[in-house]
Amino acid sequence: MVHRRILLLVLLGIVSRVGMVEAVTPMVAAGNGYSLILKSDGTLWACGNNEHGQLGDGTTRNRLYPVQIMSGIQYIAAGKYHSLILKNDGTLWACGYNWYGQLGDGTTASNFTPVQVMSDVKHIASGELHSLILKRNGSLWACGYNNYGQLGDGSKTDRSIPVKITDDVQNIVAGGYHSLILKNDGTLWACGYNRYGQLGNVSDTTRTTPMQIMDDVQNMAAGDYHSLILKNDGTLWACGYNESGQLGDGSNTNRSIPVQIMDDVQNVAAGSNHSLILKNDDTLWACGYNRYGQLGEGSKTNRSTPVQIMDEVQNVAAGSNHSLILKNDGTLWACGSNEHGQLGDGSRTDRSTPVQIMDEVQNVTAGSNHSLILKNDGTLWAFGNNENSQLGNEVKYPKPVVFNLGPAISLVSPSDNSILTPPDLTCIWNRYAGYNPIYHLMVSTDSNFSSLVVNQSSLSDTIINPRVLTTGEQYFWRVRATSSGVTGAWSEVRTFYTDGFFPTPTAAFSAAPLEGEAPLQVSFTDQSTDNATTWQWDFGDGSTSTAQNDTHTYTTAGVYSVKLRVSNSAGTDSIVKTNYVTVHQQVIANFSSSIVAPLEVAFTDLSQGNVVSWNWHFGDGTTSTQQNPVLPTMHQEFTL
């Protein structure tokens, strides 16, 4: 089984800001019958097939439910049976199948728990049985299976220790048995298996060292045996296996030299033998193998020229023979093979036309025969082949499984309820620690974000200075991040104002003490927000005040509710705290005594107030803690 790579247009370069706390982009990676799940708190979870210890939980037992593996993680990659784990500190860890040395730990023994491989790592990619490692200094390293030269070290010898391949690299993609390398100067290089020309180097000869293929490249994606290349000018090029027309050049001829397919392209995804192409106008096009209807054009006929499928599309993902389509309105659509319920429509019927599955979706990932869906509320949904519990549950098709990935990015400035001077606005947020994150910023004059004054979705920096503010307005803003094919949840919403805007105040207050004997003196402190200008207190005993903060004395026992009403030129708000102050009657000691028998005296408590204990001293050394004691006596006088 070969893993599909989703190509997202990511602005290159990571912005670092001193003092900002890094958040993590929630993401999922699909291996051969297993799933890796990275939550926004940096914890790594795994479920499914664990035959070779690829889950990293110290066992080889399949896991029906996600189990936590590690913390402090920023990125993950899944091979056929091995897992690569990149921590926030730049260390690379690996676990699972290691027959060919793909873990890079210097052995060929499988590891059931993650072992540290390298440090100062920036990004990782995994082929079927080989691993690519991009370090922070731009150097590329590789290890694992090398029968086709996919490591690029000039040999066909498997490597159990990462070997350095080249420098000045900005991005990497691993096909099943070939590697694509994007350098800082925009040149694309390739090495490895080349029987069908997927390296794009004018031949079908396997290459053991990287060869330059094209320049001015922005990004790339790899199918089983074909490569898709996106250039900076938005043109899409393709090479490699083309029996089903997956290159989209109008033929079924394999291409060993990249051919131009379309222009104005923003995103592509490669299935086993079909291609999904998202253009700048948000229209989705598809070509290639279509036996199961995975192209979504209403038939099961292969297409060698891209055909338009839908519009208003924001993202796509391709499984082996099924397609997931995320529209701009957040609805998820699916088509193609549905043998395992991977489309999520509650059936096992293949679909040649996209069917709507759910709404409020952020992003999607496709395994070979299962689908992982990240919703706006941070929950992860899964459906499809669950033979090894890769969905994280015992449930078989088609019931979806839900797993919570947690919250997203945090905001820095402007802070809540701050007041700005128009037109300048400076928005700052904490960056994601994921690989090459891009950000989507929204600023609106309403909390539903339907009246947008800023809506920018391709920001590479964590600070922006739009001059959009007007006097006397209230604004709302939020941010979300996309990294490595996964879009995080929206941040919390912050509110700010511009000069001249006076929001209706929100009433709030505190008081102390809240309980005691009369007379009880209580201090009341106004804690209202948004610039209240008048205050009206009702202390519950008939007394009132118009001071902002006041002290009131309760002279009568009782339980009192307190109300505060605040106002300014924009409006009025009030708050009532019911049964807020409790006043007890002052305790005044008093008693009487009487002779109840020739030699007994009864003492009766006549004290006032909330008496809870008694301590009698009778003057002859005798004491009692009863409320009304009875004592024997003699003809003597005592002082009580």
Residue pairs with C-beta under 8 A, 6 or more apart in sequence:
1 32
1 80
1 128
1 320
1 368
2 128
2 175
2 176
2 223
2 224
2 272
2 368
3 30
3 31
3 78
3 79
3 80
3 126
3 128
3 176
3 367
3 368
4 223
4 269
4 270
4 271
4 272
4 317
4 318
4 319
4 320
4 366
4 368
5 173
5 174
5 175
5 221
5 222
5 269
5 270
6 221
6 269
6 315
6 316
6 317
6 318
6 365
6 366
6 485
7 173
7 219
7 220
7 221
7 228
7 230
7 267
7 268
7 269
7 270
8 219
8 267
8 315
8 482
8 484
8 485
9 218
9 219
9 230
9 266
9 267
9 458
10 219
10 435
10 436
10 437
10 438
10 482
10 483
10 484
11 436
11 438
11 458
11 459
11 460
12 170
12 171
12 436
12 460
13 436
13 460
14 122
14 431
14 435
14 436
14 437
15 431
15 460
15 461
15 462
16 431
17 430
17 431
17 462
17 463
20 412
20 430
20 431
20 462
21 410
21 430
22 74
22 88
22 430
22 431
22 432
22 433
23 40
23 408
23 409
23 410
23 430
23 431
23 432
23 433
23 481
23 488
24 38
24 39
24 40
24 41
24 42
24 73
24 74
24 88
24 432
24 433
24 434
25 38
25 40
25 74
25 432
25 433
25 434
25 437
25 481
25 482
25 483
25 484
25 486
25 488
26 38
26 39
26 40
26 374
26 378
26 380
26 405
26 406
26 408
26 486
26 488
26 489
27 38
27 75
27 76
27 365
27 434
27 483
27 484
27 485
27 486
28 35
28 36
28 37
28 38
28 365
28 372
28 374
28 380
28 486
29 35
29 36
29 38
29 76
29 77
29 78
29 83
29 365
30 36
30 78
30 365
30 366
30 367
30 368
30 370
30 372
30 390
31 48
31 49
31 54
31 78
31 79
31 80
31 81
31 82
31 83
31 367
31 390
32 49
32 80
32 81
32 368
33 48
33 49
33 385
33 387
33 388
33 390
34 46
34 47
34 48
34 49
34 50
34 54
34 55
34 78
34 388
34 390
35 46
35 47
35 48
35 66
35 78
35 367
35 370
35 372
35 382
35 390
35 391
35 392
36 44
36 45
36 46
36 76
36 78
36 83
37 44
37 45
37 46
37 47
37 66
37 380
37 392
37 403
37 405
38 44
38 45
38 73
38 74
38 75
38 76
38 405
39 45
39 404
39 405
39 406
40 378
40 405
40 406
40 407
40 408
40 488
40 489
41 71
41 406
42 71
42 72
42 73
42 74
42 88
42 433
43 68
43 70
43 71
43 73
44 56
44 68
44 69
44 70
44 71
44 73
44 76
44 85
45 66
45 67
45 68
45 69
45 403
46 54
46 55
46 56
46 57
46 63
46 66
46 67
46 69
46 83
47 55
47 63
47 64
47 65
47 66
47 67
47 389
47 390
47 391
47 392
47 393
48 55
48 62
48 63
48 388
48 389
48 390
48 391
48 392
49 62
49 81
49 388
49 389
49 390
50 57
50 59
50 60
50 61
50 62
50 63
50 388
51 60
51 62
51 81
52 60
52 81
52 82
52 96
52 97
52 98
52 110
53 59
53 60
53 95
53 96
53 97
53 110
53 111
53 112
53 113
54 78
54 81
54 82
54 83
54 95
54 96
54 97
55 63
55 67
55 69
55 83
55 95
55 96
56 69
56 70
56 83
56 85
56 95
56 96
56 112
56 113
56 114
57 63
57 67
57 69
57 112
57 113
58 112
58 113
59 112
60 112
62 388
62 389
63 389
63 392
64 389
64 392
64 393
64 394
65 389
65 392
65 393
66 392
66 403
69 85
69 114
70 85
70 87
70 93
70 114
72 87
72 88
72 89
73 85
73 86
73 87
73 88
74 86
74 87
74 88
74 433
74 434
74 435
75 86
75 123
75 124
75 434
75 435
75 483
75 484
76 83
76 84
76 85
76 86
77 83
77 84
77 124
77 125
77 126
77 131
78 84
78 126
79 96
79 97
79 102
79 126
79 127
79 128
79 129
79 130
79 131
80 97
80 128
80 129
81 96
81 97
82 94
82 95
82 96
82 97
82 98
82 102
82 103
82 126
82 129
82 131
83 94
83 95
83 96
83 114
84 92
84 93
84 94
84 124
84 126
84 131
85 92
85 93
85 94
85 95
85 114
86 92
86 93
86 121
86 123
86 124
87 93
88 433
89 119
90 119
90 120
90 121
90 122
90 136
91 116
91 118
91 119
91 121
92 104
92 116
92 117
92 118
92 119
92 121
92 124
92 133
93 114
93 115
93 116
93 117
94 102
94 103
94 104
94 105
94 111
94 114
94 115
94 117
94 131
95 103
95 111
95 112
95 113
95 114
95 115
96 103
96 110
96 111
97 110
97 129
98 105
98 107
98 108
98 109
98 110
98 111
98 160
99 108
99 110
99 129
100 108
100 129
100 130
100 144
100 145
100 146
100 158
100 160
101 107
101 108
101 143
101 144
101 145
101 158
101 159
101 160
101 161
102 126
102 129
102 130
102 131
102 143
102 144
102 145
103 110
103 111
103 115
103 117
103 131
103 143
103 144
103 160
104 117
104 118
104 131
104 133
104 143
104 144
104 159
104 160
104 161
104 162
105 111
105 115
105 117
105 160
105 161
106 160
106 161
107 160
108 160
117 133
117 162
118 133
118 135
118 141
118 162
120 135
120 136
120 137
121 133
121 134
121 135
121 136
122 134
122 135
122 136
122 435
123 134
123 171
123 172
123 435
123 436
124 131
124 132
124 133
124 134
125 131
125 132
125 134
125 172
125 173
125 174
125 179
126 132
126 174
127 144
127 145
127 150
127 174
127 175
127 176
127 177
127 178
127 179
128 145
128 176
128 177
129 144
129 145
129 177
130 142
130 143
130 144
130 145
130 146
130 150
130 151
130 174
130 177
130 179
131 142
131 143
131 144
131 162
131 174
132 140
132 141
132 142
132 172
132 174
132 179
133 140
133 141
133 142
133 143
133 162
134 140
134 141
134 169
134 171
134 172
135 141
137 167
138 167
138 168
138 169
138 170
138 184
139 164
139 165
139 166
139 167
139 169
140 152
140 164
140 165
140 166
140 167
140 169
140 172
140 181
141 162
141 163
141 164
141 165
142 150
142 151
142 152
142 153
142 159
142 162
142 163
142 165
142 179
143 151
143 159
143 160
143 161
143 162
143 163
144 151
144 158
144 159
145 158
145 177
146 153
146 155
146 156
146 157
146 158
146 159
147 156
147 158
147 177
148 156
148 177
148 178
148 192
148 193
148 194
148 206
149 155
149 156
149 191
149 192
149 193
149 206
149 207
149 208
149 209
150 174
150 175
150 177
150 178
150 179
150 191
150 192
150 193
151 159
151 163
151 165
151 179
151 191
151 192
152 165
152 166
152 179
152 181
152 191
152 192
152 207
152 208
152 209
152 210
153 159
153 163
153 165
153 208
153 209
154 208
154 209
155 208
156 208
165 181
165 210
166 181
166 183
166 189
166 210
168 183
168 184
168 185
169 181
169 182
169 183
169 184
170 182
170 183
170 184
171 181
171 182
171 219
171 220
171 436
172 179
172 180
172 181
172 182
173 179
173 180
173 182
173 220
173 221
173 222
174 180
174 222
175 192
175 193
175 198
175 222
175 223
175 224
175 225
175 227
176 193
176 222
176 224
176 225
177 192
177 193
178 190
178 191
178 192
178 193
178 194
178 198
178 199
178 222
178 227
179 190
179 191
179 192
179 210
180 188
180 189
180 190
180 220
180 222
180 227
181 188
181 189
181 190
181 191
181 210
182 188
182 189
182 217
182 219
182 220
183 189
185 215
186 215
186 216
186 217
186 218
186 232
187 212
187 213
187 214
187 215
187 217
188 200
188 212
188 213
188 214
188 215
188 217
188 220
188 229
189 210
189 211
189 212
189 213
190 198
190 199
190 200
190 201
190 207
190 210
190 211
190 213
190 227
191 199
191 207
191 208
191 209
191 210
191 211
192 199
192 206
192 207
193 206
193 225
194 201
194 203
194 204
194 205
194 206
194 207
194 256
195 204
195 206
195 225
196 204
196 225
196 226
196 240
196 241
196 242
196 254
197 203
197 204
197 239
197 240
197 241
197 254
197 255
197 256
197 257
198 222
198 225
198 226
198 227
198 239
198 240
198 241
199 207
199 211
199 213
199 227
199 239
199 240
199 256
200 213
200 214
200 227
200 229
200 239
200 240
200 255
200 256
200 257
200 258
201 207
201 211
201 213
201 256
202 256
202 257
203 256
204 254
204 256
213 229
213 258
214 229
214 231
214 237
214 258
216 231
216 232
216 233
217 229
217 230
217 231
217 232
218 230
218 231
218 232
219 230
220 227
220 228
220 229
220 230
221 227
221 228
221 268
221 269
221 270
222 228
222 270
223 240
223 241
223 246
223 270
223 271
223 272
223 273
223 275
224 241
224 272
224 273
225 240
225 241
226 238
226 239
226 240
226 241
226 242
226 246
226 247
226 270
226 273
226 275
227 238
227 239
227 240
227 258
228 236
228 237
228 238
228 268
228 270
228 275
229 236
229 237
229 238
229 239
229 258
230 236
230 237
230 265
230 268
231 237
233 263
234 263
234 264
234 265
234 266
234 280
235 260
235 262
235 263
235 265
236 248
236 260
236 261
236 262
236 263
236 265
236 268
236 277
237 258
237 259
237 260
237 261
238 246
238 247
238 248
238 249
238 255
238 258
238 259
238 261
238 275
239 247
239 255
239 256
239 257
239 258
239 259
240 247
240 254
240 255
241 254
241 273
242 249
242 251
242 252
242 253
242 254
242 255
242 304
243 252
243 254
243 273
244 252
244 273
244 274
244 288
244 289
244 290
244 302
244 304
245 251
245 252
245 287
245 288
245 289
245 302
245 303
245 304
245 305
246 270
246 271
246 273
246 274
246 275
246 287
246 288
246 289
247 255
247 259
247 261
247 275
247 287
247 288
247 304
248 261
248 262
248 275
248 277
248 287
248 288
248 304
248 305
248 306
249 255
249 259
249 261
249 304
249 305
250 304
250 305
251 304
252 304
261 277
261 306
262 277
262 279
262 285
262 306
264 279
264 280
264 281
265 277
265 278
265 279
265 280
266 278
266 279
266 280
267 277
267 278
267 315
267 316
268 275
268 276
268 277
268 278
269 275
269 276
269 316
269 317
269 318
269 323
270 276
270 318
271 288
271 289
271 294
271 318
271 319
271 320
271 321
271 322
271 323
272 289
272 320
272 321
273 288
273 289
274 286
274 287
274 288
274 289
274 290
274 294
274 295
274 318
274 321
274 323
275 286
275 287
275 288
275 306
275 318
276 284
276 285
276 286
276 316
276 318
276 323
277 284
277 285
277 286
277 287
277 306
278 284
278 285
278 313
278 314
278 315
278 316
279 285
281 311
282 311
282 312
282 313
282 314
282 328
283 308
283 310
283 311
283 313
284 296
284 308
284 309
284 310
284 311
284 313
284 316
284 325
285 306
285 307
285 308
285 309
286 294
286 295
286 296
286 297
286 303
286 306
286 307
286 309
286 323
287 295
287 303
287 304
287 305
287 306
287 307
288 295
288 302
288 303
288 304
289 302
289 321
290 297
290 299
290 300
290 301
290 302
290 303
290 352
291 300
291 302
291 321
292 300
292 321
292 322
292 336
292 337
292 338
292 350
292 352
293 299
293 300
293 335
293 336
293 337
293 350
293 351
293 352
293 353
294 318
294 321
294 322
294 323
294 335
294 336
294 337
295 303
295 307
295 309
295 323
295 335
295 336
295 352
296 309
296 310
296 323
296 325
296 333
296 335
296 336
296 351
296 352
296 353
296 354
297 303
297 307
297 309
297 352
297 353
298 352
298 353
299 352
300 352
309 325
309 354
310 325
310 327
310 333
310 354
312 327
312 328
312 329
313 325
313 326
313 327
313 328
314 326
314 327
314 328
315 326
315 363
315 364
315 487
316 323
316 324
316 325
316 326
316 364
317 323
317 324
317 364
317 365
317 366
317 371
317 485
318 324
318 366
319 336
319 337
319 342
319 366
319 367
319 368
319 369
319 370
319 371
320 337
320 368
320 369
321 336
321 337
322 334
322 335
322 336
322 337
322 338
322 342
322 343
322 366
322 369
322 371
323 334
323 335
323 336
323 354
323 366
324 332
324 333
324 334
324 364
324 366
324 371
324 373
325 332
325 333
325 334
325 335
325 354
326 332
326 333
326 361
326 363
326 364
327 333
329 359
330 359
330 360
330 361
330 362
330 376
331 356
331 357
331 358
331 359
331 361
332 344
332 356
332 357
332 358
332 359
332 361
332 364
332 373
333 354
333 355
333 356
333 357
334 342
334 343
334 344
334 345
334 351
334 354
334 355
334 357
334 371
335 343
335 351
335 352
335 353
335 354
335 355
336 343
336 350
336 351
337 350
337 369
338 345
338 347
338 348
338 349
338 350
338 351
339 348
339 350
339 369
340 348
340 369
340 370
340 384
340 385
340 386
340 397
341 347
341 348
341 383
341 384
341 385
341 396
341 397
341 398
342 366
342 369
342 370
342 371
342 383
342 384
342 385
342 397
343 351
343 355
343 357
343 371
343 383
344 357
344 358
344 371
344 373
344 381
344 383
344 384
344 398
344 400
345 351
345 355
345 357
345 398
346 398
347 398
348 397
348 398
357 373
358 373
358 375
358 381
360 375
360 376
360 377
361 373
361 374
361 375
361 376
362 374
362 375
362 376
362 480
362 486
362 487
362 488
362 489
363 373
363 374
363 482
363 485
363 486
363 487
364 371
364 372
364 373
364 374
365 371
365 372
365 374
365 485
365 486
366 372
367 384
367 385
367 390
368 385
369 384
369 385
370 382
370 383
370 384
370 385
370 386
370 390
370 391
371 382
371 383
371 384
372 380
372 381
372 382
373 380
373 381
373 382
373 400
374 380
374 381
374 405
374 486
374 487
375 381
376 489
376 490
377 489
378 404
378 405
378 406
378 407
378 408
378 489
379 402
379 403
379 404
379 405
380 402
380 403
380 404
380 405
381 400
381 401
381 402
381 403
382 390
382 391
382 392
382 393
382 400
382 401
382 402
382 403
383 391
383 397
383 398
383 399
383 400
383 401
384 391
384 397
385 397
386 393
386 395
386 396
386 397
391 401
392 401
392 403
393 401
395 401
405 489
407 489
408 480
408 481
408 488
408 489
408 490
408 491
409 429
409 430
409 432
409 439
409 479
409 480
409 481
409 488
409 491
410 429
410 430
410 491
410 492
411 427
411 428
411 429
411 430
411 477
411 478
411 479
411 491
411 492
411 494
412 428
412 429
412 430
413 426
413 427
413 428
414 420
414 425
414 426
414 427
414 477
414 494
414 496
415 494
415 496
416 494
416 495
416 496
417 495
417 496
417 497
417 503
417 529
417 530
418 496
418 497
419 496
419 497
419 498
419 499
419 501
420 469
420 496
420 497
420 498
420 499
421 498
421 499
422 469
422 470
422 471
422 473
422 498
422 499
423 467
423 468
423 469
423 470
424 465
424 467
424 469
425 443
425 454
425 465
425 466
425 467
425 468
425 469
426 463
426 464
426 465
427 441
427 443
427 454
427 463
427 464
427 466
427 477
427 479
428 462
428 463
429 439
429 462
429 479
429 491
430 462
431 437
431 462
431 481
432 481
432 483
432 488
434 481
434 483
434 484
434 486
435 483
435 484
436 483
436 484
437 481
437 482
437 483
438 457
438 458
438 459
438 460
438 481
438 482
438 483
439 459
439 460
439 461
439 462
439 479
439 480
439 481
439 482
440 456
440 457
440 458
440 459
440 479
440 480
440 481
440 482
440 487
441 454
441 455
441 456
441 457
441 459
441 464
441 477
441 478
441 479
442 449
442 452
442 454
442 455
442 477
442 478
442 479
443 452
443 453
443 454
443 455
443 466
443 468
443 475
443 476
443 477
444 450
444 451
444 452
444 453
444 475
444 476
444 477
445 451
445 453
445 473
445 474
445 475
445 476
446 476
447 476
447 493
447 495
449 476
449 478
453 466
453 468
453 469
453 475
454 464
454 466
454 468
454 477
456 464
469 475
469 498
470 498
471 498
471 499
471 500
471 501
472 498
472 499
472 500
472 501
473 497
473 498
473 501
474 495
474 496
474 497
474 501
474 503
475 495
475 496
475 497
475 498
476 493
476 494
476 495
477 493
477 494
477 496
478 490
478 491
478 492
478 493
478 494
479 490
479 491
480 487
480 488
480 489
480 490
480 491
481 487
481 488
482 488
497 503
502 530
502 531
502 568
502 569
502 570
503 530
503 531
503 570
504 530
504 568
504 570
504 571
504 572
504 573
505 528
505 529
505 530
505 531
505 532
505 566
505 567
505 568
505 570
505 571
505 572
505 573
506 528
506 529
506 530
506 573
507 528
507 532
507 564
507 565
507 566
507 573
507 574
507 575
508 526
508 527
508 528
508 529
508 564
508 575
509 524
509 525
509 526
509 527
509 528
509 562
509 564
509 575
509 577
510 524
510 525
510 527
511 522
511 523
511 524
511 525
511 562
511 580
511 581
512 522
512 523
513 520
513 522
514 522
514 580
514 581
514 582
515 581
515 582
515 583
515 584
516 583
516 584
517 583
517 584
517 585
517 586
517 587
517 609
517 610
518 554
518 555
518 556
518 557
518 583
518 584
518 585
518 586
519 553
519 554
519 555
519 586
520 553
520 554
520 581
520 583
521 551
521 552
521 553
522 551
522 552
522 553
522 554
522 581
523 549
523 550
523 551
524 537
524 539
524 549
524 550
524 551
524 552
524 562
524 564
525 549
526 532
526 535
526 548
526 549
526 564
526 566
528 535
528 564
528 566
528 573
530 568
531 568
532 548
532 566
532 567
532 568
533 567
533 568
533 569
534 546
534 566
534 567
534 568
535 545
535 546
535 547
535 548
535 564
535 565
535 566
536 544
536 545
536 546
536 564
536 565
536 566
537 544
537 545
537 546
537 547
537 550
537 552
537 562
537 563
537 564
538 544
538 562
538 563
538 564
538 565
539 545
539 552
539 554
539 560
539 562
539 581
540 560
540 561
540 562
540 563
540 580
540 581
541 554
541 556
541 558
541 560
543 552
545 552
554 560
554 581
554 583
556 583
557 583
557 584
557 585
557 610
558 583
559 579
559 581
559 582
559 583
560 579
560 580
560 581
560 582
560 583
561 576
561 577
561 578
561 579
561 580
562 576
562 577
562 580
562 581
563 574
563 575
563 576
563 577
564 574
564 575
565 572
565 573
565 574
566 572
566 573
566 574
567 573
584 609
584 610
585 608
585 609
585 610
586 608
586 609
587 607
587 608
587 609
587 610
587 611
588 607
588 608
588 609
589 607
590 605
590 606
590 607
590 608
591 603
591 604
591 605
591 606
591 607
591 640
592 603
592 604
592 606
593 601
593 602
593 603
593 604
594 601
594 602
594 604
595 601
595 602
596 602
596 630
599 632
599 633
599 634
600 630
600 631
600 632
600 633
601 630
601 631
601 632
601 633
602 628
602 629
602 630
603 616
603 628
603 629
603 630
603 631
604 628
605 611
605 614
605 627
605 628
613 625
614 624
614 625
614 626
614 627
615 623
615 625
616 623
616 624
616 625
616 626
616 629
616 640
617 623
617 640
618 624
618 631
618 638
618 640
619 638
619 639
619 640
620 636
620 638
622 631
624 631
